[in-house]
Amino acid sequence: MTKCQNKFRGLQTRSMSFFRAVEEMRREGEKMIPRPEDMRRQSSFKGNWYTELLQSIPLEVKAIWFYRDVLSKLSRYGLVREDVDGEVYCP
């Protein structure tokens, strides 16, 4: 429903050409729809919670296999990828 509303709002144009109106509608519609890539980029500027979590966990806990598996799963959502060496890379 919101997609249709966004397109309807995008139709409010001053040009008399149909093709220009459609192009303008597409541009306006794309601005209104949030994209996951943009959300990730914006949240990466706010700070990386995963690296803060890794820094606050004691080494003894990181050595336990169960917690290591949980941390690797959390790294998928923490805007962090692990290199082959096991080092954490922050984009």
Biopython code that builds the backbone (N, CA, C, O; Angstrom):
import numpy as np
from Bio.PDB.StructureBuilder import StructureBuilder

atoms = [
    (1, "MET", "N", (0.817, -1.192, 0.000)),
    (1, "MET", "CA", (0.000, 0.000, 0.000)),
    (1, "MET", "C", (0.867, 1.264, 0.000)),
    (1, "MET", "O", (0.569, 2.226, -0.708)),
    (2, "THR", "N", (1.933, 1.256, 0.794)),
    (2, "THR", "CA", (2.786, 2.447, 0.844)),
    (2, "THR", "C", (3.496, 2.679, -0.479)),
    (2, "THR", "O", (3.777, 3.819, -0.851)),
    (3, "LYS", "N", (3.787, 1.593, -1.188)),
    (3, "LYS", "CA", (4.438, 1.737, -2.489)),
    (3, "LYS", "C", (3.514, 2.478, -3.459)),
    (3, "LYS", "O", (3.960, 3.355, -4.200)),
    (4, "CYS", "N", (2.242, 2.126, -3.450)),
    (4, "CYS", "CA", (1.271, 2.807, -4.320)),
    (4, "CYS", "C", (1.101, 4.268, -3.916)),
    (4, "CYS", "O", (0.993, 5.145, -4.773)),
    (5, "GLN", "N", (1.079, 4.525, -2.615)),
    (5, "GLN", "CA", (0.956, 5.909, -2.153)),
    (5, "GLN", "C", (2.169, 6.731, -2.577)),
    (5, "GLN", "O", (2.031, 7.883, -2.988)),
    (6, "ASN", "N", (3.342, 6.143, -2.477)),
    (6, "ASN", "CA", (4.556, 6.851, -2.894)),
    (6, "ASN", "C", (4.525, 7.169, -4.384)),
    (6, "ASN", "O", (4.916, 8.261, -4.796)),
    (7, "LYS", "N", (4.064, 6.222, -5.187)),
    (7, "LYS", "CA", (3.978, 6.461, -6.625)),
    (7, "LYS", "C", (2.928, 7.525, -6.935)),
    (7, "LYS", "O", (3.123, 8.349, -7.829)),
    (8, "PHE", "N", (1.830, 7.508, -6.208)),
    (8, "PHE", "CA", (0.800, 8.524, -6.441)),
    (8, "PHE", "C", (1.331, 9.913, -6.110)),
    (8, "PHE", "O", (1.072, 10.869, -6.841)),
    (9, "ARG", "N", (2.072, 10.027, -5.013)),
    (9, "ARG", "CA", (2.673, 11.319, -4.667)),
    (9, "ARG", "C", (3.685, 11.754, -5.718)),
    (9, "ARG", "O", (3.834, 12.944, -5.998)),
    (10, "GLY", "N", (4.373, 10.788, -6.292)),
    (10, "GLY", "CA", (5.360, 11.091, -7.314)),
    (10, "GLY", "C", (4.746, 11.570, -8.623)),
    (10, "GLY", "O", (5.442, 12.166, -9.444)),
    (11, "LEU", "N", (3.471, 11.324, -8.829)),
    (11, "LEU", "CA", (2.806, 11.752, -10.061)),
    (11, "LEU", "C", (2.549, 13.247, -10.117)),
    (11, "LEU", "O", (2.296, 13.787, -11.194)),
    (12, "GLN", "N", (2.607, 13.908, -9.011)),
    (12, "GLN", "CA", (2.331, 15.346, -8.998)),
    (12, "GLN", "C", (3.475, 16.063, -9.705)),
    (12, "GLN", "O", (4.498, 16.387, -9.102)),
    (13, "THR", "N", (3.281, 16.297, -10.972)),
    (13, "THR", "CA", (4.335, 16.868, -11.798)),
    (13, "THR", "C", (3.811, 18.078, -12.558)),
    (13, "THR", "O", (2.603, 18.245, -12.726)),
    (14, "ARG", "N", (4.721, 18.908, -13.007)),
    (14, "ARG", "CA", (4.352, 20.107, -13.761)),
    (14, "ARG", "C", (4.485, 19.899, -15.261)),
    (14, "ARG", "O", (3.925, 20.663, -16.047)),
    (15, "SER", "N", (5.220, 18.876, -15.661)),
    (15, "SER", "CA", (5.455, 18.685, -17.095)),
    (15, "SER", "C", (4.230, 18.064, -17.757)),
    (15, "SER", "O", (3.437, 17.376, -17.113)),
    (16, "MET", "N", (4.094, 18.317, -19.036)),
    (16, "MET", "CA", (2.969, 17.794, -19.799)),
    (16, "MET", "C", (3.341, 16.493, -20.513)),
    (16, "MET", "O", (2.465, 15.818, -21.053)),
    (17, "SER", "N", (4.604, 16.140, -20.522)),
    (17, "SER", "CA", (5.057, 14.929, -21.199)),
    (17, "SER", "C", (4.837, 13.719, -20.293)),
    (17, "SER", "O", (5.198, 13.733, -19.116)),
    (18, "PHE", "N", (4.245, 12.684, -20.856)),
    (18, "PHE", "CA", (3.988, 11.467, -20.096)),
    (18, "PHE", "C", (5.296, 10.805, -19.665)),
    (18, "PHE", "O", (5.429, 10.370, -18.521)),
    (19, "PHE", "N", (6.256, 10.731, -20.578)),
    (19, "PHE", "CA", (7.518, 10.056, -20.277)),
    (19, "PHE", "C", (8.303, 10.794, -19.195)),
    (19, "PHE", "O", (8.911, 10.162, -18.331)),
    (20, "ARG", "N", (8.294, 12.110, -19.236)),
    (20, "ARG", "CA", (8.972, 12.872, -18.182)),
    (20, "ARG", "C", (8.278, 12.670, -16.840)),
    (20, "ARG", "O", (8.930, 12.554, -15.802)),
    (21, "ALA", "N", (6.942, 12.629, -16.875)),
    (21, "ALA", "CA", (6.189, 12.414, -15.632)),
    (21, "ALA", "C", (6.501, 11.045, -15.035)),
    (21, "ALA", "O", (6.647, 10.908, -13.821)),
    (22, "VAL", "N", (6.601, 10.031, -15.899)),
    (22, "VAL", "CA", (6.909, 8.684, -15.409)),
    (22, "VAL", "C", (8.327, 8.626, -14.840)),
    (22, "VAL", "O", (8.548, 8.022, -13.791)),
    (23, "GLU", "N", (9.278, 9.242, -15.518)),
    (23, "GLU", "CA", (10.655, 9.274, -15.014)),
    (23, "GLU", "C", (10.740, 10.002, -13.678)),
    (23, "GLU", "O", (11.437, 9.562, -12.764)),
    (24, "GLU", "N", (10.032, 11.108, -13.573)),
    (24, "GLU", "CA", (10.020, 11.844, -12.306)),
    (24, "GLU", "C", (9.378, 11.012, -11.206)),
    (24, "GLU", "O", (9.829, 11.025, -10.061)),
    (25, "MET", "N", (8.314, 10.284, -11.566)),
    (25, "MET", "CA", (7.646, 9.424, -10.598)),
    (25, "MET", "C", (8.607, 8.342, -10.104)),
    (25, "MET", "O", (8.638, 8.046, -8.910)),
    (26, "ARG", "N", (9.380, 7.758, -10.994)),
    (26, "ARG", "CA", (10.337, 6.720, -10.597)),
    (26, "ARG", "C", (11.401, 7.275, -9.661)),
    (26, "ARG", "O", (11.741, 6.654, -8.653)),
    (27, "ARG", "N", (11.918, 8.435, -9.999)),
    (27, "ARG", "CA", (12.951, 9.042, -9.143)),
    (27, "ARG", "C", (12.401, 9.351, -7.754)),
    (27, "ARG", "O", (13.051, 9.064, -6.748)),
    (28, "GLU", "N", (11.214, 9.930, -7.698)),
    (28, "GLU", "CA", (10.622, 10.262, -6.401)),
    (28, "GLU", "C", (10.281, 9.005, -5.614)),
    (28, "GLU", "O", (10.447, 8.969, -4.395)),
    (29, "GLY", "N", (9.805, 7.972, -6.308)),
    (29, "GLY", "CA", (9.480, 6.714, -5.640)),
    (29, "GLY", "C", (10.705, 6.045, -5.052)),
    (29, "GLY", "O", (10.641, 5.479, -3.960)),
    (30, "GLU", "N", (11.828, 6.105, -5.769)),
    (30, "GLU", "CA", (13.063, 5.504, -5.269)),
    (30, "GLU", "C", (13.592, 6.236, -4.046)),
    (30, "GLU", "O", (14.202, 5.622, -3.171)),
    (31, "LYS", "N", (13.366, 7.529, -3.977)),
    (31, "LYS", "CA", (13.822, 8.293, -2.810)),
    (31, "LYS", "C", (13.038, 7.920, -1.565)),
    (31, "LYS", "O", (13.577, 7.953, -0.459)),
    (32, "MET", "N", (11.767, 7.566, -1.734)),
    (32, "MET", "CA", (10.899, 7.308, -0.586)),
    (32, "MET", "C", (11.032, 5.896, -0.039)),
    (32, "MET", "O", (10.713, 5.656, 1.125)),
    (33, "ILE", "N", (11.493, 4.958, -0.854)),
    (33, "ILE", "CA", (11.602, 3.567, -0.416)),
    (33, "ILE", "C", (12.977, 3.353, 0.211)),
    (33, "ILE", "O", (13.993, 3.537, -0.460)),
    (34, "PRO", "N", (13.026, 2.967, 1.489)),
    (34, "PRO", "CA", (14.329, 2.736, 2.126)),
    (34, "PRO", "C", (14.977, 1.460, 1.597)),
    (34, "PRO", "O", (14.305, 0.441, 1.437)),
    (35, "ARG", "N", (16.244, 1.513, 1.334)),
    (35, "ARG", "CA", (17.008, 0.370, 0.830)),
    (35, "ARG", "C", (17.880, -0.181, 1.968)),
    (35, "ARG", "O", (18.444, 0.594, 2.740)),
    (36, "PRO", "N", (17.994, -1.515, 2.076)),
    (36, "PRO", "CA", (18.817, -2.097, 3.148)),
    (36, "PRO", "C", (20.281, -1.670, 3.086)),
    (36, "PRO", "O", (20.921, -1.506, 4.124)),
    (37, "GLU", "N", (20.820, -1.486, 1.865)),
    (37, "GLU", "CA", (22.222, -1.074, 1.746)),
    (37, "GLU", "C", (22.425, 0.315, 2.341)),
    (37, "GLU", "O", (23.419, 0.579, 3.017)),
    (38, "ASP", "N", (21.463, 1.197, 2.077)),
    (38, "ASP", "CA", (21.561, 2.549, 2.625)),
    (38, "ASP", "C", (21.433, 2.536, 4.139)),
    (38, "ASP", "O", (22.119, 3.283, 4.837)),
    (39, "MET", "N", (20.551, 1.682, 4.641)),
    (39, "MET", "CA", (20.375, 1.588, 6.091)),
    (39, "MET", "C", (21.665, 1.101, 6.750)),
    (39, "MET", "O", (22.051, 1.599, 7.808)),
    (40, "ARG", "N", (22.334, 0.121, 6.121)),
    (40, "ARG", "CA", (23.592, -0.378, 6.682)),
    (40, "ARG", "C", (24.658, 0.699, 6.673)),
    (40, "ARG", "O", (25.413, 0.847, 7.634)),
    (41, "ARG", "N", (24.718, 1.458, 5.571)),
    (41, "ARG", "CA", (25.717, 2.529, 5.487)),
    (41, "ARG", "C", (25.468, 3.584, 6.554)),
    (41, "ARG", "O", (26.412, 4.072, 7.176)),
    (42, "GLN", "N", (24.206, 3.940, 6.770)),
    (42, "GLN", "CA", (23.894, 4.961, 7.765)),
    (42, "GLN", "C", (24.197, 4.462, 9.166)),
    (42, "GLN", "O", (24.716, 5.214, 9.991)),
    (43, "SER", "N", (23.878, 3.199, 9.448)),
    (43, "SER", "CA", (24.123, 2.686, 10.791)),
    (43, "SER", "C", (25.614, 2.485, 11.055)),
    (43, "SER", "O", (26.041, 2.504, 12.210)),
    (44, "SER", "N", (26.414, 2.294, 10.002)),
    (44, "SER", "CA", (27.851, 2.134, 10.226)),
    (44, "SER", "C", (28.484, 3.437, 10.690)),
    (44, "SER", "O", (29.509, 3.417, 11.373)),
    (45, "PHE", "N", (27.888, 4.568, 10.329)),
    (45, "PHE", "CA", (28.412, 5.850, 10.789)),
    (45, "PHE", "C", (28.086, 6.091, 12.263)),
    (45, "PHE", "O", (28.777, 6.860, 12.932)),
    (46, "LYS", "N", (27.052, 5.449, 12.766)),
    (46, "LYS", "CA", (26.648, 5.651, 14.157)),
    (46, "LYS", "C", (27.560, 4.913, 15.127)),
    (46, "LYS", "O", (27.542, 5.195, 16.326)),
    (47, "GLY", "N", (28.334, 3.997, 14.641)),
    (47, "GLY", "CA", (29.221, 3.232, 15.513)),
    (47, "GLY", "C", (28.996, 1.756, 15.309)),
    (47, "GLY", "O", (27.903, 1.326, 14.939)),
    (48, "ASN", "N", (30.013, 0.997, 15.547)),
    (48, "ASN", "CA", (29.934, -0.434, 15.321)),
    (48, "ASN", "C", (29.782, -1.142, 16.659)),
    (48, "ASN", "O", (30.743, -1.241, 17.422)),
    (49, "TRP", "N", (28.592, -1.629, 16.944)),
    (49, "TRP", "CA", (28.313, -2.244, 18.234)),
    (49, "TRP", "C", (29.039, -3.579, 18.384)),
    (49, "TRP", "O", (29.355, -3.983, 19.503)),
    (50, "TYR", "N", (29.304, -4.263, 17.287)),
    (50, "TYR", "CA", (29.939, -5.577, 17.387)),
    (50, "TYR", "C", (31.381, -5.477, 17.881)),
    (50, "TYR", "O", (31.809, -6.282, 18.708)),
    (51, "THR", "N", (32.119, -4.514, 17.389)),
    (51, "THR", "CA", (33.503, -4.365, 17.861)),
    (51, "THR", "C", (33.535, -3.953, 19.322)),
    (51, "THR", "O", (34.423, -4.369, 20.066)),
    (52, "GLU", "N", (32.575, -3.139, 19.739)),
    (52, "GLU", "CA", (32.496, -2.777, 21.158)),
    (52, "GLU", "C", (32.181, -4.001, 22.007)),
    (52, "GLU", "O", (32.705, -4.156, 23.111)),
    (53, "LEU", "N", (31.319, -4.870, 21.482)),
    (53, "LEU", "CA", (30.996, -6.103, 22.192)),
    (53, "LEU", "C", (32.227, -6.995, 22.318)),
    (53, "LEU", "O", (32.493, -7.537, 23.391)),
    (54, "LEU", "N", (32.970, -7.147, 21.241)),
    (54, "LEU", "CA", (34.180, -7.977, 21.281)),
    (54, "LEU", "C", (35.207, -7.442, 22.267)),
    (54, "LEU", "O", (35.881, -8.216, 22.947)),
    (55, "GLN", "N", (35.327, -6.139, 22.345)),
    (55, "GLN", "CA", (36.296, -5.545, 23.263)),
    (55, "GLN", "C", (35.891, -5.721, 24.720)),
    (55, "GLN", "O", (36.750, -5.763, 25.600)),
    (56, "SER", "N", (34.597, -5.824, 24.981)),
    (56, "SER", "CA", (34.144, -5.923, 26.369)),
    (56, "SER", "C", (34.073, -7.365, 26.880)),
    (56, "SER", "O", (33.934, -7.576, 28.084)),
    (57, "ILE", "N", (34.164, -8.350, 26.000)),
    (57, "ILE", "CA", (34.095, -9.755, 26.420)),
    (57, "ILE", "C", (35.489, -10.232, 26.832)),
    (57, "ILE", "O", (36.458, -10.004, 26.109)),
    (58, "PRO", "N", (35.594, -10.894, 27.989)),
    (58, "PRO", "CA", (36.900, -11.408, 28.432)),
    (58, "PRO", "C", (37.425, -12.500, 27.492)),
    (58, "PRO", "O", (36.647, -13.173, 26.816)),
    (59, "LEU", "N", (38.736, -12.666, 27.460)),
    (59, "LEU", "CA", (39.360, -13.661, 26.584)),
    (59, "LEU", "C", (38.955, -15.088, 26.941)),
    (59, "LEU", "O", (38.864, -15.945, 26.062)),
    (60, "GLU", "N", (38.711, -15.348, 28.229)),
    (60, "GLU", "CA", (38.312, -16.693, 28.648)),
    (60, "GLU", "C", (36.979, -17.081, 28.021)),
    (60, "GLU", "O", (36.773, -18.231, 27.633)),
    (61, "VAL", "N", (36.089, -16.118, 27.928)),
    (61, "VAL", "CA", (34.775, -16.396, 27.342)),
    (61, "VAL", "C", (34.900, -16.587, 25.833)),
    (61, "VAL", "O", (34.228, -17.445, 25.260)),
    (62, "LYS", "N", (35.745, -15.803, 25.192)),
    (62, "LYS", "CA", (35.930, -15.933, 23.741)),
    (62, "LYS", "C", (36.527, -17.284, 23.362)),
    (62, "LYS", "O", (36.334, -17.751, 22.240)),
    (63, "ALA", "N", (37.251, -17.918, 24.287)),
    (63, "ALA", "CA", (37.899, -19.192, 23.996)),
    (63, "ALA", "C", (36.925, -20.368, 24.021)),
    (63, "ALA", "O", (37.226, -21.416, 23.448)),
    (64, "ILE", "N", (35.789, -20.228, 24.658)),
    (64, "ILE", "CA", (34.808, -21.313, 24.740)),
    (64, "ILE", "C", (34.117, -21.451, 23.382)),
    (64, "ILE", "O", (33.679, -20.460, 22.798)),
    (65, "TRP", "N", (34.025, -22.687, 22.886)),
    (65, "TRP", "CA", (33.532, -22.914, 21.522)),
    (65, "TRP", "C", (32.102, -22.435, 21.330)),
    (65, "TRP", "O", (31.770, -21.911, 20.267)),
    (66, "PHE", "N", (31.251, -22.603, 22.331)),
    (66, "PHE", "CA", (29.855, -22.194, 22.194)),
    (66, "PHE", "C", (29.748, -20.684, 21.988)),
    (66, "PHE", "O", (29.026, -20.229, 21.101)),
    (67, "TYR", "N", (30.449, -19.921, 22.787)),
    (67, "TYR", "CA", (30.416, -18.462, 22.662)),
    (67, "TYR", "C", (31.081, -17.998, 21.369)),
    (67, "TYR", "O", (30.674, -17.000, 20.773)),
    (68, "ARG", "N", (32.105, -18.731, 20.946)),
    (68, "ARG", "CA", (32.770, -18.392, 19.683)),
    (68, "ARG", "C", (31.801, -18.558, 18.503)),
    (68, "ARG", "O", (31.802, -17.745, 17.578)),
    (69, "ASP", "N", (30.974, -19.616, 18.539)),
    (69, "ASP", "CA", (29.979, -19.813, 17.482)),
    (69, "ASP", "C", (28.916, -18.720, 17.505)),
    (69, "ASP", "O", (28.499, -18.228, 16.457)),
    (70, "VAL", "N", (28.485, -18.348, 18.695)),
    (70, "VAL", "CA", (27.487, -17.281, 18.808)),
    (70, "VAL", "C", (28.059, -15.962, 18.295)),
    (70, "VAL", "O", (27.375, -15.215, 17.597)),
    (71, "LEU", "N", (29.298, -15.681, 18.638)),
    (71, "LEU", "CA", (29.929, -14.441, 18.165)),
    (71, "LEU", "C", (30.105, -14.433, 16.650)),
    (71, "LEU", "O", (29.976, -13.384, 16.019)),
    (72, "SER", "N", (30.396, -15.581, 16.067)),
    (72, "SER", "CA", (30.537, -15.617, 14.605)),
    (72, "SER", "C", (29.191, -15.390, 13.927)),
    (72, "SER", "O", (29.130, -14.772, 12.865)),
    (73, "LYS", "N", (28.115, -15.883, 14.530)),
    (73, "LYS", "CA", (26.786, -15.623, 13.967)),
    (73, "LYS", "C", (26.399, -14.161, 14.137)),
    (73, "LYS", "O", (25.791, -13.565, 13.248)),
    (74, "LEU", "N", (26.753, -13.588, 15.275)),
    (74, "LEU", "CA", (26.459, -12.168, 15.493)),
    (74, "LEU", "C", (27.260, -11.273, 14.558)),
    (74, "LEU", "O", (26.824, -10.170, 14.229)),
    (75, "SER", "N", (28.421, -11.738, 14.132)),
    (75, "SER", "CA", (29.251, -10.910, 13.253)),
    (75, "SER", "C", (28.574, -10.669, 11.913)),
    (75, "SER", "O", (28.882, -9.689, 11.234)),
    (76, "ARG", "N", (27.664, -11.542, 11.523)),
    (76, "ARG", "CA", (26.925, -11.329, 10.273)),
    (76, "ARG", "C", (26.034, -10.100, 10.350)),
    (76, "ARG", "O", (25.797, -9.429, 9.346)),
    (77, "TYR", "N", (25.548, -9.813, 11.535)),
    (77, "TYR", "CA", (24.639, -8.688, 11.717)),
    (77, "TYR", "C", (25.330, -7.463, 12.287)),
    (77, "TYR", "O", (24.708, -6.409, 12.422)),
    (78, "GLY", "N", (26.588, -7.582, 12.618)),
    (78, "GLY", "CA", (27.303, -6.490, 13.253)),
    (78, "GLY", "C", (28.079, -5.610, 12.310)),
    (78, "GLY", "O", (28.964, -4.875, 12.748)),
    (79, "LEU", "N", (27.775, -5.660, 11.011)),
    (79, "LEU", "CA", (28.467, -4.839, 10.015)),
    (79, "LEU", "C", (29.962, -5.118, 10.022)),
    (79, "LEU", "O", (30.774, -4.225, 9.780)),
    (80, "VAL", "N", (30.310, -6.353, 10.298)),
    (80, "VAL", "CA", (31.711, -6.744, 10.399)),
    (80, "VAL", "C", (31.872, -8.059, 9.660)),
    (80, "VAL", "O", (31.018, -8.940, 9.754)),
    (81, "ARG", "N", (32.954, -8.188, 8.932)),
    (81, "ARG", "CA", (33.252, -9.489, 8.342)),
    (81, "ARG", "C", (34.567, -9.972, 8.932)),
    (81, "ARG", "O", (35.462, -9.178, 9.223)),
    (82, "GLU", "N", (34.669, -11.274, 9.103)),
    (82, "GLU", "CA", (35.895, -11.841, 9.653)),
    (82, "GLU", "C", (36.783, -12.299, 8.509)),
    (82, "GLU", "O", (36.317, -12.966, 7.585)),
    (83, "ASP", "N", (38.048, -11.947, 8.567)),
    (83, "ASP", "CA", (39.008, -12.388, 7.560)),
    (83, "ASP", "C", (39.391, -13.837, 7.822)),
    (83, "ASP", "O", (38.971, -14.428, 8.816)),
    (84, "VAL", "N", (40.179, -14.396, 6.938)),
    (84, "VAL", "CA", (40.622, -15.782, 7.078)),
    (84, "VAL", "C", (41.451, -15.958, 8.344)),
    (84, "VAL", "O", (41.395, -17.007, 8.985)),
    (85, "ASP", "N", (42.213, -14.940, 8.701)),
    (85, "ASP", "CA", (43.067, -15.020, 9.889)),
    (85, "ASP", "C", (42.268, -14.960, 11.183)),
    (85, "ASP", "O", (42.821, -15.196, 12.257)),
    (86, "GLY", "N", (40.972, -14.650, 11.101)),
    (86, "GLY", "CA", (40.166, -14.501, 12.295)),
    (86, "GLY", "C", (40.148, -13.087, 12.822)),
    (86, "GLY", "O", (39.544, -12.806, 13.856)),
    (87, "GLU", "N", (40.819, -12.190, 12.100)),
    (87, "GLU", "CA", (40.824, -10.791, 12.517)),
    (87, "GLU", "C", (39.522, -10.131, 12.090)),
    (87, "GLU", "O", (38.930, -10.494, 11.073)),
    (88, "VAL", "N", (39.097, -9.182, 12.859)),
    (88, "VAL", "CA", (37.851, -8.486, 12.571)),
    (88, "VAL", "C", (38.147, -7.286, 11.690)),
    (88, "VAL", "O", (39.055, -6.503, 11.970)),
    (89, "TYR", "N", (37.378, -7.151, 10.631)),
    (89, "TYR", "CA", (37.538, -6.028, 9.706)),
    (89, "TYR", "C", (36.310, -5.142, 9.810)),
    (89, "TYR", "O", (35.185, -5.621, 9.668)),
    (90, "CYS", "N", (36.511, -3.876, 10.052)),
    (90, "CYS", "CA", (35.410, -2.919, 10.131)),
    (90, "CYS", "C", (35.397, -2.079, 8.862)),
    (90, "CYS", "O", (36.370, -1.383, 8.572)),
    (91, "PRO", "N", (34.297, -2.135, 8.096)),
    (91, "PRO", "CA", (34.243, -1.333, 6.870)),
    (91, "PRO", "C", (34.151, 0.139, 7.141)),
    (91, "PRO", "O", (34.098, 0.937, 6.205)),
]
sb = StructureBuilder()
sb.init_structure("model")
sb.init_model(0)
sb.init_chain("A")
sb.init_seg("    ")
for serial, (resi, resn, name, xyz) in enumerate(atoms, 1):
    if name == "N":
        sb.init_residue(resn, " ", resi, " ")
    sb.init_atom(name, np.array(xyz, "f"), 0.0, 1.0, " ", f" {name:<3s}", serial, name[0])
structure = sb.get_structure()
